[in-house]
């Protein structure tokens, strides 16, 4: 299983929070790969600003969402603890938990 961790979820691997153990157990066999922001992701992010509004979508969220969209064919689940980003991931048809 390939899982995308946004920054709000990734921190749980290093800073103990109530659901950190559950996340660690789900990811215990995973290796980490990085998605590097390139011009295609920046372009997707710019389009997301127009789609979801310049006032409600923050830059980092737009870049993370852009990265998710650019890699959606390679990733099974997209995890975030940011409610707004999770809503946008769902609007884009991306799975946001292990049960989907």
Backbone as ProteinMPNN parsed JSONL, in Angstrom:
{"seq_chain_A": "XXXXXXXXXXXXXXXXXXXXXXXXXXXXXXXXXXXXXXXXXXXXXXXXXXXXXXXXXXXXXXXXXXXXXXXXXXXXXXXXXXXXXXXXXXXXXXXXXXXX", "coords_chain_A": {"N_chain_A": [[0.848, -1.174, 0.0], [0.561, 2.193, -0.837], [1.015, 5.249, 0.681], [0.179, 8.634, 1.115], [1.483, 11.102, 3.15], [0.631, 14.068, 4.601], [2.079, 17.106, 5.947], [0.905, 17.526, 8.47], [0.246, 15.005, 9.283], [2.589, 13.549, 9.043], [4.163, 14.56, 11.106], [3.234, 13.199, 13.304], [4.652, 10.861, 13.396], [6.956, 11.546, 14.637], [6.419, 13.158, 16.82], [4.768, 12.355, 19.619], [1.367, 11.715, 19.629], [-2.136, 11.21, 20.465], [-3.125, 9.348, 18.485], [-0.84, 8.385, 17.294], [0.431, 5.839, 17.614], [-1.327, 4.09, 16.305], [-1.071, 4.992, 13.668], [1.659, 4.491, 13.214], [1.67, 1.694, 13.418], [0.163, 1.005, 11.156], [1.857, 1.849, 9.176], [4.182, 0.445, 9.436], [5.545, -1.33, 7.716], [6.129, 0.218, 5.55], [8.217, 2.01, 3.194], [9.809, 5.175, 2.694], [9.198, 7.611, 0.243], [9.797, 10.555, -1.612], [7.921, 13.315, -2.813], [8.77, 15.647, -5.033], [8.407, 19.097, -5.394], [7.639, 20.352, -8.457], [7.497, 22.127, -11.606], [5.11, 21.272, -12.752], [3.518, 20.521, -10.542], [3.333, 22.983, -9.284], [1.873, 24.367, -11.211], [-0.553, 22.904, -11.195], [-1.302, 23.541, -8.593], [-1.716, 26.303, -8.799], [-3.977, 26.279, -10.425], [-5.737, 25.085, -8.662], [-6.091, 27.121, -6.807], [-7.694, 28.837, -8.277], [-9.896, 27.19, -8.641], [-10.839, 26.58, -6.019], [-10.835, 28.972, -4.71], [-9.132, 31.929, -3.851], [-9.08, 32.964, -1.272], [-9.631, 30.974, 0.599], [-7.967, 28.747, 0.323], [-4.856, 27.826, 1.386], [-1.357, 28.43, 0.677], [0.565, 26.293, 1.222], [-1.215, 24.148, 1.586], [-2.339, 24.092, -0.966], [-0.109, 23.358, -2.491], [0.442, 20.833, -1.371], [-1.962, 19.497, -1.99], [-1.827, 19.716, -4.761], [0.422, 18.102, -5.211], [-0.626, 15.654, -4.406], [-2.635, 15.252, -6.321], [-1.075, 15.129, -8.626], [0.244, 12.737, -8.24], [-1.698, 10.833, -7.956], [-2.33, 8.429, -9.269], [-0.454, 6.689, -8.368], [-0.731, 6.366, -5.658], [-2.417, 4.991, -2.852], [-3.847, 5.87, -0.568], [-4.51, 8.989, 1.007], [-3.371, 10.778, 3.6], [-4.264, 13.143, 6.064], [-4.426, 15.494, 8.746], [-5.671, 17.819, 8.673], [-8.67, 19.294, 8.457], [-9.86, 20.874, 6.4], [-8.151, 20.432, 4.177], [-8.53, 17.691, 3.956], [-11.208, 17.629, 3.208], [-10.991, 18.803, 0.665], [-9.372, 16.911, -0.625], [-11.168, 14.769, -0.688], [-13.137, 15.92, -2.347], [-11.722, 15.907, -4.684], [-11.796, 13.272, -5.241], [-10.087, 11.5, -3.941], [-8.921, 8.928, -1.811], [-9.156, 9.134, 1.713], [-8.714, 7.713, 4.013], [-7.755, 4.558, 5.506], [-9.772, 2.727, 5.166], [-11.233, 3.107, 2.873]], "CA_chain_A": [[0.0, 0.0, 0.0], [1.296, 3.449, -0.915], [0.287, 6.23, 1.472], [0.68, 10.005, 1.138], [1.358, 11.758, 4.455], [0.893, 15.497, 4.57], [2.918, 17.504, 7.074], [0.186, 17.383, 9.742], [0.257, 13.585, 9.626], [3.988, 13.133, 9.157], [4.682, 14.945, 12.423], [2.805, 12.175, 14.275], [5.683, 9.836, 13.473], [8.078, 12.069, 15.415], [5.888, 13.783, 18.024], [3.718, 11.433, 20.067], [0.006, 12.209, 19.791], [-2.997, 10.067, 20.824], [-3.28, 8.334, 17.434], [0.462, 8.095, 16.687], [0.707, 4.403, 17.595], [-2.144, 3.487, 15.248], [-0.443, 5.35, 12.4], [2.922, 3.762, 13.119], [1.389, 0.278, 13.141], [-0.297, 0.899, 9.768], [2.952, 2.172, 8.266], [5.395, -0.226, 9.893], [6.253, -1.982, 6.616], [6.329, 1.161, 4.426], [9.412, 2.814, 3.02], [9.417, 6.54, 2.373], [9.611, 8.27, -0.999], [9.478, 11.979, -1.561], [7.388, 13.968, -4.008], [9.425, 16.953, -5.127], [7.6, 20.114, -6.079], [8.187, 20.764, -9.742], [6.646, 23.116, -12.274], [3.777, 20.686, -12.97], [2.786, 20.626, -9.278], [3.043, 24.41, -9.087], [0.784, 24.714, -12.142], [-1.772, 22.305, -10.632], [-1.629, 24.324, -7.401], [-2.295, 27.571, -9.26], [-5.335, 25.982, -10.885], [-6.548, 24.824, -7.472], [-6.458, 28.429, -6.252], [-8.842, 29.327, -9.051], [-11.025, 26.29, -8.434], [-11.348, 26.609, -4.647], [-10.85, 30.321, -4.172], [-7.866, 32.443, -3.333], [-9.151, 33.331, 0.14], [-9.792, 29.846, 1.509], [-6.921, 27.75, 0.135], [-3.531, 28.342, 1.722], [-0.317, 28.033, -0.267], [1.087, 24.961, 1.51], [-2.277, 23.186, 1.28], [-2.452, 23.998, -2.425], [1.027, 22.574, -2.976], [0.246, 19.439, -0.966], [-3.052, 18.968, -2.801], [-1.278, 19.577, -6.105], [1.286, 16.915, -5.203], [-1.523, 14.484, -4.345], [-3.288, 15.088, -7.622], [-0.082, 14.722, -9.625], [0.685, 11.364, -7.975], [-2.868, 10.049, -7.537], [-2.347, 7.085, -9.851], [0.568, 5.882, -7.694], [-0.959, 6.389, -4.217], [-3.676, 4.35, -2.471], [-4.576, 6.645, 0.437], [-3.934, 10.303, 1.282], [-3.681, 11.07, 4.999], [-4.067, 14.482, 6.59], [-5.197, 15.83, 9.944], [-6.238, 19.121, 8.373], [-10.045, 19.04, 7.998], [-10.116, 21.537, 5.124], [-7.426, 19.7, 3.145], [-9.212, 16.401, 3.82], [-12.415, 17.907, 2.419], [-10.596, 19.013, -0.731], [-8.944, 15.613, -1.15], [-12.395, 14.022, -0.983], [-13.755, 16.543, -3.532], [-10.933, 15.491, -5.846], [-11.991, 11.842, -5.415], [-8.953, 10.77, -3.388], [-9.218, 8.228, -0.551], [-8.536, 9.839, 2.842], [-8.471, 6.83, 5.147], [-7.382, 3.201, 5.111], [-10.962, 1.904, 4.952], [-11.914, 3.407, 1.596]], "C_chain_A": [[0.897, 1.241, 0.0], [0.433, 4.53, -0.273], [0.974, 7.595, 1.354], [0.445, 10.571, 2.532], [1.606, 13.246, 4.268], [1.663, 15.859, 5.836], [2.221, 17.328, 8.413], [0.137, 15.934, 10.208], [1.679, 13.087, 9.843], [4.56, 13.444, 10.537], [4.321, 13.907, 13.489], [3.815, 11.032, 14.4], [6.836, 10.253, 14.388], [7.663, 12.699, 16.739], [4.676, 12.971, 18.453], [2.402, 12.173, 20.324], [-0.886, 10.996, 20.039], [-3.117, 8.98, 19.748], [-1.973, 7.983, 16.73], [0.732, 6.595, 16.569], [-0.072, 3.693, 16.494], [-1.523, 3.765, 13.874], [0.845, 4.564, 12.2], [2.672, 2.286, 12.795], [0.924, 0.07, 11.7], [0.857, 1.061, 8.78], [4.232, 1.407, 8.561], [6.19, -0.89, 8.767], [6.573, -1.027, 5.465], [7.729, 1.747, 4.401], [8.945, 4.196, 2.577], [10.016, 6.976, 1.043], [9.169, 9.715, -0.886], [8.887, 12.411, -2.89], [7.992, 15.362, -4.026], [8.557, 17.907, -5.922], [8.324, 20.524, -7.361], [7.207, 21.717, -10.406], [5.24, 22.571, -12.539], [2.927, 20.791, -11.706], [2.429, 22.074, -8.99], [1.891, 24.844, -9.987], [-0.555, 24.147, -11.655], [-2.236, 23.129, -9.441], [-2.248, 25.665, -7.77], [-3.731, 27.364, -9.731], [-6.271, 25.701, -9.716], [-6.961, 26.122, -6.786], [-7.68, 28.986, -6.978], [-10.09, 28.48, -8.809], [-11.665, 26.458, -7.06], [-11.297, 27.983, -3.992], [-9.547, 30.726, -3.528], [-7.91, 32.716, -1.838], [-9.196, 32.133, 1.081], [-8.676, 28.804, 1.411], [-5.564, 28.381, 0.398], [-2.493, 27.743, 0.779], [0.192, 26.617, -0.015], [0.045, 23.882, 1.225], [-2.431, 23.003, -0.221], [-1.314, 23.163, -3.002], [0.887, 21.099, -2.599], [-0.865, 18.784, -1.78], [-2.6, 18.77, -4.245], [-0.387, 18.349, -6.236], [0.443, 15.645, -5.189], [-2.153, 14.211, -5.697], [-2.292, 14.599, -8.668], [0.345, 13.264, -9.457], [-0.473, 10.416, -7.682], [-2.901, 8.638, -8.113], [-1.368, 6.137, -9.155], [0.294, 5.69, -6.2], [-2.343, 5.826, -3.903], [-4.506, 5.186, -1.506], [-3.782, 7.907, 0.773], [-4.344, 10.715, 2.698], [-3.332, 12.511, 5.361], [-4.878, 14.628, 7.863], [-5.819, 17.21, 9.815], [-7.618, 18.895, 7.753], [-10.337, 19.65, 6.632], [-9.415, 20.804, 3.98], [-8.071, 18.343, 2.903], [-10.483, 16.552, 2.982], [-12.074, 18.079, 0.942], [-10.097, 17.722, -1.378], [-10.158, 14.776, -1.545], [-13.091, 14.592, -2.218], [-13.034, 16.145, -4.81], [-10.994, 13.975, -6.068], [-10.854, 10.979, -4.887], [-9.32, 10.16, -2.041], [-8.459, 8.888, 0.595], [-8.456, 9.004, 4.104], [-8.248, 5.414, 4.637], [-8.587, 2.344, 4.743], [-11.657, 2.131, 3.628], [-11.444, 2.492, 0.495]], "O_chain_A": [[1.869, 1.316, 0.751], [-0.73, 4.708, -0.635], [2.194, 7.698, 1.478], [-0.676, 10.525, 3.039], [2.682, 13.642, 3.821], [1.874, 15.009, 6.701], [2.877, 17.01, 9.404], [0.0, 15.669, 11.403], [1.929, 12.284, 10.743], [5.354, 12.67, 11.072], [5.042, 13.763, 14.477], [3.826, 10.318, 15.403], [7.6, 9.409, 14.855], [8.461, 12.767, 17.673], [3.677, 12.907, 17.737], [2.334, 13.113, 21.116], [-0.445, 9.864, 19.845], [-3.203, 7.799, 20.084], [-1.995, 7.348, 15.676], [1.212, 6.133, 15.534], [0.455, 2.801, 15.829], [-1.46, 2.876, 13.024], [1.083, 4.029, 11.117], [3.389, 1.699, 11.984], [1.26, -0.944, 11.088], [0.841, 0.488, 7.691], [5.272, 1.707, 7.975], [7.412, -0.996, 8.871], [7.224, -1.427, 4.5], [8.35, 1.956, 5.443], [7.808, 4.359, 2.135], [11.191, 6.736, 0.763], [8.252, 10.034, -0.129], [9.293, 11.941, -3.953], [7.744, 16.163, -3.125], [8.041, 17.565, -6.986], [9.467, 20.979, -7.334], [6.189, 22.072, -9.812], [4.277, 23.338, -12.549], [1.742, 21.115, -11.786], [1.335, 22.359, -8.503], [1.027, 25.61, -9.561], [-1.573, 24.837, -11.699], [-3.43, 23.388, -9.293], [-3.198, 26.112, -7.127], [-4.601, 28.192, -9.46], [-7.455, 26.035, -9.767], [-8.062, 26.212, -6.243], [-8.585, 29.539, -6.354], [-11.205, 29.001, -8.778], [-12.89, 26.476, -6.942], [-11.68, 28.129, -2.831], [-8.941, 29.973, -2.766], [-6.864, 32.7, -1.189], [-8.833, 32.261, 2.251], [-8.473, 28.045, 2.358], [-5.166, 29.337, -0.267], [-2.713, 26.698, 0.167], [0.247, 25.815, -0.947], [0.375, 22.825, 0.688], [-2.631, 21.885, -0.697], [-1.532, 22.351, -3.902], [1.177, 20.219, -3.408], [-0.724, 17.641, -2.213], [-2.949, 17.774, -4.879], [-0.432, 17.643, -7.243], [0.76, 14.676, -5.878], [-2.196, 13.069, -6.156], [-2.625, 13.754, -9.5], [0.762, 12.625, -10.424], [-0.248, 9.303, -7.205], [-3.457, 7.737, -7.485], [-1.447, 4.922, -9.333], [1.005, 4.934, -5.538], [-3.319, 6.135, -4.587], [-5.733, 5.214, -1.608], [-2.551, 7.894, 0.817], [-5.519, 10.968, 2.962], [-2.266, 13.022, 5.018], [-5.9, 13.963, 8.038], [-6.429, 17.708, 10.761], [-7.721, 18.363, 6.647], [-10.987, 19.021, 5.797], [-10.015, 20.578, 2.93], [-8.149, 17.891, 1.76], [-10.791, 15.7, 2.149], [-12.778, 17.566, 0.072], [-10.372, 17.47, -2.551], [-10.174, 14.153, -2.606], [-13.585, 13.832, -3.051], [-13.639, 16.056, -5.878], [-10.333, 13.448, -6.963], [-10.674, 9.847, -5.337], [-9.962, 10.814, -1.219], [-7.268, 9.172, 0.475], [-8.157, 9.538, 5.172], [-8.521, 5.111, 3.475], [-8.43, 1.327, 4.067], [-12.592, 1.403, 3.294], [-11.908, 2.602, -0.64]]}, "name": "protein", "num_of_chains": 1, "seq": "XXXXXXXXXXXXXXXXXXXXXXXXXXXXXXXXXXXXXXXXXXXXXXXXXXXXXXXXXXXXXXXXXXXXXXXXXXXXXXXXXXXXXXXXXXXXXXXXXXXX"}
